[in-house]
Amino acid sequence: LHMFASAAPHDKSKLILTCLATGFYPKHVEMNNTLNNITLQPFSSTGVRPNDNQTFQMRTSVEINKDEKQGYECHVLHS
């Protein structure tokens, strides 16, 4: 599980916060980005995709204010 931020291309005051889960099997997974335990609506999600080694990955992204970086978490539910 990895979480990282990048600059938003359209707004210098925003960041794109991305959560990436990779290497899981079986395929079914649930992923949420949260702020202070409140689930955020992702603006981007890859859905579940296959890796080359028979495992899977999923990525979701939310847009956040550059000055408010605290309290964000990525939650993954997987059997």
C-alpha beads as a LAMMPS data file, in Angstrom:
LAMMPS data file: protein, C-alpha beads

79 atoms
78 bonds

1 atom types
1 bond types

-500.0 500.0 xlo xhi
-500.0 500.0 ylo yhi
-500.0 500.0 zlo zhi

Masses

1 110.0

Atoms # bond

1 1 1 0.000 0.000 0.000
2 1 1 1.431 3.357 -1.049
3 1 1 0.097 6.894 -0.676
4 1 1 1.647 9.841 -2.502
5 1 1 0.840 13.398 -3.613
6 1 1 1.545 15.297 -6.808
7 1 1 0.794 18.809 -7.996
8 1 1 -2.632 19.351 -9.516
9 1 1 -2.044 20.423 -13.136
10 1 1 -4.937 22.894 -13.261
11 1 1 -4.653 24.561 -9.808
12 1 1 -1.435 25.416 -7.930
13 1 1 -3.318 25.482 -4.600
14 1 1 -4.320 21.799 -4.934
15 1 1 -2.610 18.422 -4.728
16 1 1 -3.646 15.070 -6.151
17 1 1 -3.461 12.510 -3.334
18 1 1 -3.223 8.971 -4.689
19 1 1 -3.570 5.639 -2.920
20 1 1 -2.113 2.563 -4.642
21 1 1 -2.655 -1.010 -3.469
22 1 1 -0.698 -3.612 -5.411
23 1 1 0.273 -7.263 -5.138
24 1 1 -3.035 -8.501 -3.753
25 1 1 -4.928 -11.693 -4.606
26 1 1 -7.792 -12.520 -4.989
27 1 1 -9.116 -9.709 -7.122
28 1 1 -11.922 -8.310 -4.959
29 1 1 -10.905 -5.288 -2.889
30 1 1 -12.513 -2.179 -1.426
31 1 1 -10.499 1.051 -1.202
32 1 1 -11.384 4.376 0.422
33 1 1 -9.527 7.640 0.901
34 1 1 -10.571 9.364 4.104
35 1 1 -10.082 12.681 5.890
36 1 1 -10.494 12.418 9.651
37 1 1 -12.379 9.116 9.173
38 1 1 -14.823 10.612 6.630
39 1 1 -14.825 8.841 3.254
40 1 1 -13.970 11.117 0.340
41 1 1 -15.379 10.733 -3.148
42 1 1 -12.512 9.894 -5.529
43 1 1 -12.292 11.895 -8.727
44 1 1 -10.224 9.143 -10.341
45 1 1 -10.023 5.369 -9.976
46 1 1 -8.359 2.768 -12.156
47 1 1 -10.583 -0.009 -10.897
48 1 1 -8.895 -3.346 -10.254
49 1 1 -6.181 -4.152 -12.822
50 1 1 -3.969 -7.217 -13.268
51 1 1 -0.233 -7.231 -12.541
52 1 1 2.175 -9.401 -14.558
53 1 1 2.564 -11.882 -11.671
54 1 1 -1.088 -13.029 -11.296
55 1 1 -1.781 -10.445 -8.543
56 1 1 -3.815 -7.241 -8.852
57 1 1 -3.570 -3.507 -8.237
58 1 1 -5.931 -0.585 -7.735
59 1 1 -5.379 3.166 -7.576
60 1 1 -7.725 5.934 -6.399
61 1 1 -7.076 9.679 -6.281
62 1 1 -8.659 12.645 -4.527
63 1 1 -7.956 16.335 -4.888
64 1 1 -6.942 18.118 -1.675
65 1 1 -5.933 21.623 -0.640
66 1 1 -2.150 22.019 -0.642
67 1 1 -2.221 23.670 2.800
68 1 1 -4.337 20.943 4.452
69 1 1 -2.220 17.788 4.332
70 1 1 -2.995 16.322 7.758
71 1 1 -5.565 13.634 8.566
72 1 1 -5.715 11.813 5.210
73 1 1 -5.633 8.014 5.165
74 1 1 -6.064 5.200 2.681
75 1 1 -8.148 2.216 3.778
76 1 1 -8.187 -1.115 1.962
77 1 1 -10.486 -4.026 2.797
78 1 1 -9.339 -7.327 1.364
79 1 1 -9.957 -10.938 2.343

Bonds

1 1 1 2
2 1 2 3
3 1 3 4
4 1 4 5
5 1 5 6
6 1 6 7
7 1 7 8
8 1 8 9
9 1 9 10
10 1 10 11
11 1 11 12
12 1 12 13
13 1 13 14
14 1 14 15
15 1 15 16
16 1 16 17
17 1 17 18
18 1 18 19
19 1 19 20
20 1 20 21
21 1 21 22
22 1 22 23
23 1 23 24
24 1 24 25
25 1 25 26
26 1 26 27
27 1 27 28
28 1 28 29
29 1 29 30
30 1 30 31
31 1 31 32
32 1 32 33
33 1 33 34
34 1 34 35
35 1 35 36
36 1 36 37
37 1 37 38
38 1 38 39
39 1 39 40
40 1 40 41
41 1 41 42
42 1 42 43
43 1 43 44
44 1 44 45
45 1 45 46
46 1 46 47
47 1 47 48
48 1 48 49
49 1 49 50
50 1 50 51
51 1 51 52
52 1 52 53
53 1 53 54
54 1 54 55
55 1 55 56
56 1 56 57
57 1 57 58
58 1 58 59
59 1 59 60
60 1 60 61
61 1 61 62
62 1 62 63
63 1 63 64
64 1 64 65
65 1 65 66
66 1 66 67
67 1 67 68
68 1 68 69
69 1 69 70
70 1 70 71
71 1 71 72
72 1 72 73
73 1 73 74
74 1 74 75
75 1 75 76
76 1 76 77
77 1 77 78
78 1 78 79
